[in-house]
Amino acid sequence: MVTHFCLGVVVLAVLATAVADPDIKVVCAKDSVRVTWRVAPQFVPYAARFFLGNCMPSTWKVLPTGEGEASFNYKFFDCRFTKQLKGKHIIYQNQLSFRPQSKPKPAIFTYPIQCVQKLAEEKVPQFLNPGSGVSEGHSKLVFHMELLNEQLTGVSKTNVIPLGSFMPIWAAVEQKSHQPLVLLMDECVAASTPELHPGSQVYPIVGNNGCLLESKRGSSLFLPRYHSSAIILYLQSFKFGMGGEVYIHCNLIVWDGDYLDQHRKACHVKDGRWELLDDPMRHSLCNCCETSCNPRTKRAADWESLSSHFNSMLGPIIIVDQPDSLANASLLDTGAAQSKKGVDLS
């Protein structure tokens, strides 16, 4: 048995050395990727042990030279690709791996795959574009928060919401730096007044530094971003304040960078578990949503000086129990629930 074990270790060592200089070609398309991986003859018997994420080769062929060629042709929603949005670019990431032994044995070789795409300007509705610009020093930032229509194509023309339907709440910060800004909802509550006071009765929506608490009670979630400096909370309406005026108060956080931790995150519950909006593979950052995300690390404290906070209010919103009530409910003259916009003076 010891002889077989030693022989296996030697074989793995030889394979690891042989695969260390890979012949890999990557072609990124609009919504897919094509990867060609050519390997030496000794790897041909291991054709089923080459992977892109969790996907096996789409095709495998033995070349006249005796070499093997694995081809992977997959969409970005296959093979456990991760998607990150940085500025106006979408980054799809995955890795190739050679795993001669089945799990839990680790892969003896991995190779990163990355495709970067620029968001098409026409895909971003004009009203959703927070603008762009270049400024020096610590410029003032203008924040926005609006209630969108059901189609997400513009600002809502009504502030009357039937119970159980969705309220798309859009927040954005105007781009005032050459570096992409990242916007998050640190905390959001519903209240019956446009001003919050120590004794105000509130209904928690987002808390614990970016945890969408309402996603545990219903179907609320954060929608995929179209830009890192904006976020859309797809909030399912609730019974709090039903029939009366409801105001949504949010503490927005923005900073110049892409560092995420337990204090800088957007988490929601999907498929029964907490998931990080900007990188589902790093869902462990959301584990504290079930307890407390308060303890601060030194790194988090260092980033504090680079962030800005802004309190924004949206309302009034009227949640009604029956759609028939829509006929008797008032519409705002401007056609949307109003938001308090402002300039962060910090």
C-alpha positions in Angstrom: 0.0 0.0 0.0 2.9 2.4 0.8 4.4 1.6 -2.6 1.2 2.5 -4.4 0.8 5.7 -2.3 4.4 6.8 -3.1 3.9 6.0 -6.8 0.7 8.1 -6.9 2.5 11.0 -5.3 5.3 10.8 -7.9 2.7 10.6 -10.8 0.9 13.7 -9.5 4.2 15.6 -9.1 5.1 14.8 -12.7 1.7 15.9 -14.0 1.8 19.1 -12.0 5.2 19.9 -13.5 4.1 19.1 -17.0 1.0 21.3 -16.9 2.8 24.3 -15.4 3.4 25.8 -18.8 -0.1 25.7 -20.3 -1.1 26.5 -23.9 -4.4 28.3 -23.3 -6.4 30.6 -25.6 -9.4 32.7 -24.4 -11.9 34.4 -26.6 -14.5 36.6 -24.8 -17.8 37.2 -26.6 -20.8 39.3 -25.6 -22.4 36.8 -23.3 -20.1 33.8 -23.5 -16.5 32.6 -23.6 -14.5 30.2 -25.7 -11.5 28.6 -24.1 -9.1 26.2 -25.9 -6.6 24.3 -23.7 -3.9 22.2 -25.5 -2.2 19.6 -23.3 0.7 17.1 -23.7 0.0 13.5 -24.7 0.4 12.2 -21.1 -2.7 14.1 -20.2 -5.0 12.5 -22.8 -6.1 9.7 -20.4 -7.3 12.4 -18.0 -9.6 14.1 -20.4 -12.5 14.1 -17.9 -10.4 15.8 -15.2 -10.2 19.3 -16.9 -12.7 21.9 -15.8 -13.8 25.4 -16.3 -15.4 26.2 -13.0 -17.6 23.1 -12.5 -18.0 22.5 -16.3 -16.3 19.7 -18.2 -15.0 20.4 -21.8 -17.6 21.0 -24.4 -15.4 19.0 -26.8 -12.2 17.0 -26.5 -10.1 15.7 -29.3 -6.7 14.0 -29.8 -4.5 15.8 -32.3 -2.3 14.1 -34.9 0.7 15.0 -32.6 -0.8 13.0 -29.8 -1.6 16.0 -27.8 -5.1 16.6 -26.4 -7.2 19.7 -26.9 -10.0 20.6 -24.6 -12.5 23.3 -25.7 -14.9 25.0 -23.4 -17.8 27.0 -25.0 -20.2 28.3 -22.3 -22.4 31.2 -21.4 -21.4 33.5 -18.5 -24.4 32.2 -16.5 -22.9 28.6 -16.7 -20.0 27.1 -14.9 -20.3 29.3 -11.8 -18.9 32.4 -13.4 -18.8 35.3 -11.0 -19.9 38.8 -12.1 -18.6 42.0 -10.7 -19.4 45.6 -11.7 -16.7 48.2 -11.5 -17.6 51.6 -12.8 -19.1 51.0 -16.2 -17.4 47.7 -16.8 -18.7 44.2 -16.1 -16.1 41.6 -15.0 -16.8 37.9 -15.5 -14.3 35.6 -13.6 -13.7 31.9 -13.4 -10.8 29.5 -13.4 -9.6 26.5 -15.4 -8.4 23.6 -13.3 -6.8 20.2 -13.7 -8.0 17.8 -11.0 -6.6 14.3 -11.6 -8.3 13.0 -8.5 -11.9 13.5 -7.5 -12.9 15.8 -4.7 -12.1 16.5 -1.9 -8.6 16.1 -3.4 -7.5 19.6 -4.6 -6.7 20.6 -8.1 -3.0 20.5 -8.9 -3.2 23.4 -11.4 -5.5 26.4 -11.8 -5.5 29.2 -14.3 -7.6 32.4 -14.0 -10.1 33.3 -16.7 -11.4 36.9 -16.9 -13.6 38.7 -19.4 -14.2 42.5 -19.1 -17.0 44.2 -20.9 -18.0 47.8 -21.1 -21.6 48.6 -20.4 -23.4 50.0 -23.5 -24.5 53.5 -22.8 -27.9 52.9 -24.4 -28.6 50.1 -22.0 -28.6 52.6 -19.1 -31.8 54.7 -19.1 -30.8 58.3 -19.2 -32.7 59.1 -15.9 -30.7 56.4 -14.2 -27.3 57.7 -15.3 -25.8 59.5 -12.3 -23.5 61.5 -14.6 -19.8 61.6 -14.7 -17.1 64.2 -14.2 -13.6 64.8 -13.0 -12.9 66.8 -9.8 -10.0 67.5 -7.6 -9.8 67.0 -3.8 -12.8 66.1 -1.7 -15.7 67.4 -3.8 -19.3 67.6 -2.6 -21.4 64.7 -3.6 -25.0 65.0 -4.8 -27.2 62.0 -3.9 -30.5 61.0 -5.4 -33.3 58.6 -4.2 -36.5 58.0 -6.3 -39.4 55.6 -6.6 -39.4 54.0 -10.1 -42.2 52.6 -12.1 -42.9 48.9 -12.5 -41.0 48.7 -15.8 -37.9 50.4 -14.2 -38.0 52.8 -17.2 -38.6 56.0 -15.3 -39.7 57.7 -12.1 -43.1 56.4 -10.9 -46.1 58.6 -11.7 -47.9 57.4 -8.6 -47.1 57.1 -4.9 -49.9 54.6 -4.2 -48.7 51.0 -3.9 -51.0 48.0 -3.5 -50.0 45.7 -0.5 -47.7 42.9 -1.6 -46.5 44.6 -4.8 -43.0 45.9 -5.4 -41.5 49.3 -4.9 -38.3 49.8 -6.9 -36.3 52.3 -4.9 -33.4 53.8 -6.8 -30.5 55.5 -5.1 -27.4 57.1 -6.9 -24.6 59.5 -6.3 -23.4 61.8 -9.0 -20.0 60.8 -10.3 -17.5 63.5 -9.3 -14.3 61.6 -9.5 -12.3 59.8 -12.2 -12.4 56.7 -10.0 -15.7 54.6 -9.9 -17.7 55.4 -6.7 -19.4 52.6 -4.9 -22.8 53.3 -3.3 -24.5 51.1 -0.7 -27.6 51.3 1.5 -26.1 51.0 5.1 -29.5 51.3 6.8 -33.1 51.9 5.7 -36.3 52.2 7.8 -39.9 53.0 7.1 -41.6 55.6 9.3 -44.8 57.5 9.4 -43.1 60.9 9.5 -40.8 62.7 7.1 -38.4 63.4 10.0 -37.0 60.8 12.4 -37.0 61.5 16.1 -35.7 59.4 19.0 -39.2 58.1 19.8 -40.3 57.5 16.2 -41.9 54.2 15.4 -40.0 52.6 12.5 -40.1 49.5 10.5 -36.5 48.1 9.7 -35.8 47.3 6.1 -32.0 47.3 5.8 -29.8 47.0 8.8 -26.6 45.5 10.3 -24.5 47.4 7.8 -26.2 46.6 4.5 -28.2 43.4 5.3 -31.6 43.5 3.5 -33.7 42.3 6.5 -36.9 42.5 4.5 -35.6 39.8 2.1 -36.0 37.3 5.0 -39.6 38.1 5.4 -40.6 38.2 1.8 -39.3 38.5 -1.8 -37.4 41.8 -1.6 -33.9 41.9 -3.1 -31.3 44.2 -4.5 -31.4 44.2 -8.3 -28.2 43.6 -10.3 -26.3 46.9 -10.7 -26.0 48.8 -14.0 -23.3 51.1 -12.4 -21.4 50.8 -9.1 -22.5 54.3 -8.1 -26.2 53.4 -8.1 -28.3 50.7 -6.5 -31.9 49.6 -6.8 -33.8 48.1 -3.8 -36.7 46.0 -5.2 -38.8 46.3 -2.0 -42.0 44.3 -1.5 -44.6 46.5 0.1 -45.6 45.8 3.7 -48.4 46.4 6.2 -46.6 49.0 8.2 -48.4 52.3 8.0 -51.0 50.8 5.6 -53.5 53.4 4.4 -51.4 56.3 5.7 -48.3 58.1 4.6 -45.1 56.1 4.8 -41.6 57.6 4.4 -38.4 55.6 3.6 -35.3 56.9 5.4 -31.9 55.5 4.2 -28.4 56.1 5.3 -26.4 55.9 2.1 -22.6 55.2 2.1 -20.3 56.0 -0.8 -16.5 55.7 -1.2 -13.8 55.8 -3.8 -12.8 52.1 -4.1 -14.0 48.6 -4.4 -13.1 47.2 -1.0 -16.0 45.2 0.6 -16.1 43.8 4.1 -18.7 43.2 6.8 -19.3 47.0 7.1 -19.3 47.8 3.4 -21.7 45.4 1.7 -25.1 44.8 0.1 -26.6 41.4 1.2 -29.9 39.8 0.6 -31.4 36.3 1.0 -31.6 34.3 -2.2 -32.5 30.6 -2.4 -32.6 30.4 1.4 -29.2 31.9 2.1 -27.5 35.3 2.4 -25.8 36.4 -0.8 -23.5 39.3 -1.5 -24.9 41.4 -4.4 -21.6 42.5 -5.9 -19.9 39.1 -5.7 -22.0 36.0 -4.8 -18.9 33.9 -4.4 -18.0 36.0 -1.3 -21.3 35.3 0.5 -19.3 34.7 3.7 -19.2 38.5 4.2 -23.0 38.2 4.8 -22.8 35.6 7.5 -22.9 38.3 10.2 -26.4 39.3 9.0 -27.8 36.7 11.3 -25.9 38.0 14.3 -24.0 41.4 14.4 -21.8 43.1 11.9 -20.6 45.7 14.4 -17.0 44.6 15.4 -14.6 46.7 13.4 -11.3 45.6 11.9 -8.3 47.8 11.6 -8.6 47.7 7.8 -12.3 48.7 8.0 -11.2 51.7 10.2 -8.6 52.7 7.6 -11.3 52.8 4.9 -13.6 54.9 7.1 -11.8 58.1 6.1 -12.4 57.4 2.4 -16.2 57.0 2.7 -19.1 59.5 2.9 -22.4 59.1 4.6 -25.7 60.8 3.6 -29.2 60.5 5.0 -31.9 60.4 2.3 -35.7 60.3 2.6 -38.3 59.1 0.1 -42.0 59.8 0.4 -44.8 60.0 1.1 -45.8 56.5 -0.1 -49.3 55.2 0.5 -49.7 51.4 0.8 -53.3 50.2 0.2 -54.8 46.9 0.9 -57.1 46.7 -2.2 -56.3 47.9 -5.7 -59.8 49.5 -5.8 -58.4 52.0 -3.3 -56.2 53.4 -6.1 -59.1 55.3 -7.5 -59.5 57.3 -4.3 -55.9 57.7 -3.5 -54.1 60.9 -4.2 -51.4 61.2 -6.8 -48.5 63.5 -6.3 -48.4 66.5 -8.7 -44.9 65.7 -9.8 -45.9 62.1 -10.6 -43.6 60.4 -8.1 -42.9 60.0 -4.4 -40.6 62.9 -3.6 -37.1 62.4 -2.3 -34.9 64.7 -0.3 -31.8 65.2 -2.4 -28.9 67.0 -1.1 -25.2 67.6 -0.9 -23.0 65.8 1.5 -21.1 68.4 3.4 -18.9 66.1 5.3 
